[in-house]
Amino acid sequence: MKFLQTGDIHLGTQNSKLSAQKARQMRDEQLSRMQDFFDYAVQNDCEAIFITGDLFHTKNPSLKLVKVFFDMVEKSGIKTFYVRGNHDEEFDYKNMTPDNFILFGNDLQTYSFDEYTVSGAGTKNKKPPIYADDRTHFMLLHGDIFNPKSNDGIDLGVYQNRGIDYLALGHIHSFMEGKIDDYGKYVYSGSLFGNGFDECGEKGFVEIEVEGKNLSYSFKKFATRQFEIVEVDITDAIKHAQIKQRINSSLAKISSRDLVRVVLRGYFTEETEKYISLLQQEIGGNFFYFEIKDESKFKIDFELIKKESLSFKAEFLKLIEEDESLSDEEKSLIAECGIEALRGDEISL
């Protein structure tokens, strides 16, 4: 038997960084890939699908979006088990779900079949019964096992030694796995596709196979686009072309389909040709979305500048250096903007 686990899909998410056209394109792509997911389940004769919360991003998704999703569920004909997440826990599913969509309520419920059971509950940290027969026992929950005392926390100890073979978890948007106890496993499938730069890297679902009492699973990469953050050290890169070359080298293995944020690190001086807008124009067209976040620091050689005679710049920097009310970071930022203004450059602030 095969099962698929996914979660944290967040259908209806709006990405404010994208243009209206690209945001619409990503939403359409996600629905298309959602259909691909159900097609994969059908083509591989999957017994059931587990969705571990946050199917929709808000409690008020559009009715069109809801209908499109549940049409996919119904057309697949596959039992689809769902436990609510913290984003859509107030969404009213009444009279909207097909017969093969099984929604867990707040209280623990268990659905039993010949070779397996599936349990789930919206309310966490209440001891389940001990599952003692020879069937494979799945449980679905949405929450954070690494912060058990938080509002969304799950105390893993509650579920130990209860006969649970596989604890399917949602809430954390990256694939993670570990032991419940000496026998059972917990698995976060991660999100099906990324929705922001806090969700970088590969996204996908988990495929589970059960043969008798042998259970195995594997992560399947699924998303066609990824969010990627790349850090580039520009220390000692004086010329514009040098900075551009360092950025391009760091991006060499990233797909043009991806959404990319470059973070500039290191130090620069007043001689450094650091033109962020120009870099954005020259490199941005190579990716679906591209942005530069400048976190490099201005390095000032105060001792050298003090030796300059009749220099307004030297007097300006001396005043900054002697101002004890400013932190080193504030001094660096003020000095950088001041020197850019003196040179007639675009102000970085």
N, C-alpha and C positions, 0 to 999 in steps of 0.2 A: 504493500500500500504506500501511496505517496500523499504527502500533505504539503501545503505551502503556508509560510508565515510571513506576514507583512504588517505594517502599522505606521502611524505618524505620517500619513499621506498628506493631510492638510489641504484637501481639495478646496479651492476658492481663495487660496493665498494670493494677496496682491503684492507684487514686488515694485516698490516705489522708485527704485534706482533705474528701472528700465523705461524706455519710451513706451507710449501707449501701444504702438504696433508690436514691439518685441514682447511686452508683457502679455498681450493677447496671444501671440505666437507660442509662448511658453505654456500658457493655460491650455491651449488647443493640443499642444504636444503631450502634455501630461494626461489628458483624457485619452488621447490616442494610445499612449503607452499603457494606460490603465486597461484598455481593451486588449492590448497585447499580453498583459499579465493574465487575464482571464482566458485568453486563447491558449496560452502556454499550459495553464491548468487543465484545460479540456484535452489538448493534444497529448498530454502526459498522463491522462486517466487519473487525475488526482481525486482522492477520496473526499477531501475537505480543504477549505481555506480558513486560516486563522488571521483575523485582523485585530491587532491589539491596541485600539484606541486612536483618537484624533484622526478619524476618517475625514471629517470636515474641519476647517480652520476656525469656524465660529458657530455659535448656536443659531445663526440666521443665514445659512447658505441659500443661494438662489434655488427656487423650485426646479428650474430647468437643469441645474447641475445635479440636484438630488435625483431627478428622474433619469437622467442619462446614466448615472452610476448604477441605480437599482435595475435599470434595463439590462445592463451588463451582467449583473448578478443573476437575474432571472434567466437570461438567455443561456448562461453557462450551465445551469442546472446543477451546479455543485453546491453542496452544503457549505455555507459561509457563516462562520461563527464570529460574533463581534462583541467586544467589551468596550464600554465607553471610555473616552479619554478626558483629560481636564479641559480641553478646548471645546468639545462638543457634548459635554455631559448634560447640558440643559436643552439640547436639541430634541424636539418631540418627533419620534419616529412613527407615531401612530398612523395606521392606515396608509403607510407609504412603502412598507417593505414587502418584498415577495416572499413566498412560503419557504424558500430555501435560504433566507437570511435569518439567522438565529441570534437574537439580541439578548445578552445577559442583563438582568436587572441588578439592583443593589445587593440582594441576598444571593448567597451561593446557590448555583444551579448546576446539575450534572445531567448530561445527555449520554445515554448508554447505547452502545451498538455491540454487535457480536464480538468484535476483536479489540475495541477501544472505547474509552469514554472521553468526553470533553467537558471540563468544568470551568466556571468563570464567575466573577462577581465584580460589581462596581464598587462595593465597600471592601476595603483591604484589611488585612491583618486579623481576620477571624479564622480560627483553626478549622480547616476542612476535615472531613472524616478521613479515616485511614483506608486507603484503597488497597485491598488485600488480595484481589483475584488476579488471574493470569492475563487480563487484558492490559493494553498499553493505556496509561492514564495521562492525558494532557490537561493542563490548566492555563487559562488566559488571565493576565492581570495587566494593569497600566499603572506604572509608578517607578520610583527611583529606589533601588535596593542599596545604593551607596550613601544615601542620606535618609535613613529609616525614620528619623524624627521630624522630617519636613512634612508639609501638608500633603505632598504627593508621595511620601515615603512608604516603602514596603519593608517590613521586618522579615528577612529571609528565614529567620529561625522559626517563624510560625509555620512554615511550609516544609520544614525538615522532617524526615522519617514519617511521612504520611503516605508513602507509596506513589508519589508523583514521579512519573518518568521524565516528563518534559514540561517545563514551565516557560510558556511563551510570553515574553514581556514587551511592553511598549513604553514610550516616554523619552528614552534616550535615542538620539537619532543616528547612532553608529552601531555597527555590528559588534556585539560583545557576547561572550559565553563564559560559563563557569559551572561549578558544582552546587547543587542544592544541599546534597548530603553525599554519602558514600556511593549512592546509586543514581540519583536523579540529576538532570542538567537544567540550567536556566539559559535562555538565549534571548538577547535583544536582536531583532532583525535589522534595526535601524530604519531609517525612512526610505521609501521607495524611490524618491528623487529629492535632491536638495532644493531648498527654497531661500537660501541666503548664505552669506559668508561665515556664518556660525555653523554651517553644515557642509564643510569641505570634504573632499575625497569621494571614494566610490560609494554609490548607493545601490541598493537592490533588495532582494528578498532571500528567505531561507527555504530550501527544499529539504523535506524530512522523508526518510524512507524507513518503513517498518517491515521486517520479515520475522515473523514469530515474535520472540522477545528481543530480537536485535534491532536497535534503533540507531540510525546514523543521520547526519544532516550536513549540509554544506551551504555556504553563502554564494548566491548567484548575482553577479553584477548585472544591473538592469538599466540604470539611468543613461540616457544618451548625452546628457550635458552634466558637467560638474562645476562646482564653485571651487576655485583654487586661490590660495594666498601664497605669494612668493616674496621672500625677503631678499633684498639686493643691497650689499654693502658698497657704498660709493666712495669710501675713504681713498684718497690719493687719485681719484679720477677727476682730472682738472677740466678736460675738454668735454664739450657736449657729446661728441662722437664716442668718447670713452664710456660715459654714463649709459648712453644708448646701447652700446655693445654689451655692457655687463647685463643690462636688463634683457636684451634679446637672447643672450646665452642662457640665462636662467629660465627663459620661457620656451626653450627649444623643444622640450618634450611634451608641451601642453597643446591640446587639440584646439583648433580654431573654433570649435563648437562650444568651448567652455566659457565661463564667466570668471574673469581674472582680476585680482587686486594685487598690485605690486606695492610693497612697503619698502621705502628707501631707508636704509640704516647707515650707521657710521658717521663720519665727520667730513665737513667741507670748509673751505676757506673763502675769503672774499674774491679769490682768483677763480674759483670754481664756476664753470658755465652750467648752471643748473636751471634749466628752463622747463618747468613742469608742463605748461600748456603745450609747448612744442612737442615734448615727448609723448604726451597724450595723443596729439594729432598724428604723429608719425607711426606709433605702434598700435593705437587703439583699433584701427580698422582690421587688424589681423585676428580679432576675436569677437565672439558674439556680444560680449560686454567687457569693457576694460576700464580700470581706474588706477590712479597712482595716489598713494597715501605717503606723504613725505614726513618721516620721523627721524631724518638725519639731523645732526646737531652742528651748529655753527662753531667752528674752532677759531678762537681769537688769540693771536700772539700779542698780548698787551705790551710786553717788554719791547718788542720790535717796533710797535706803533708809537710808543712813548718817545722813541728816538727821532721820530719825524718832527721837523721844525715847521712852525707856522702852519700846522695842519688842523683844519676844522674837524676832520675825522678823528684825529688823535684826542682832541679836547672832548669830543662827543663820547668816545669810548672810555676816556678817563673818568668822566662823570658817571657813566654806567658802572664801571669797576668799583668806584668808591661809594656807591649807593648801597648801604647795608640792609636796606629794606627789601632788596630784590634777591630772589633765589638765583642760583647759577643758571637754571633753565630760563628764567625770565630775562636775565642779563643777555644770554645767548640770543633769545628771540628778538629782543629790542635792538641789539647790535646788528643782527642780520637784516632786519627791516630798515634800520637807519642807513646802513651801507648800500642797500639796494636803492633806497631813495636818492642817496648822494650820486649813485651811478646812473640814475634815470631808468633803472630796471623795473619790471613788474614786481610789486610787493608780494612776498610769499604768504603773508598772513591772510 
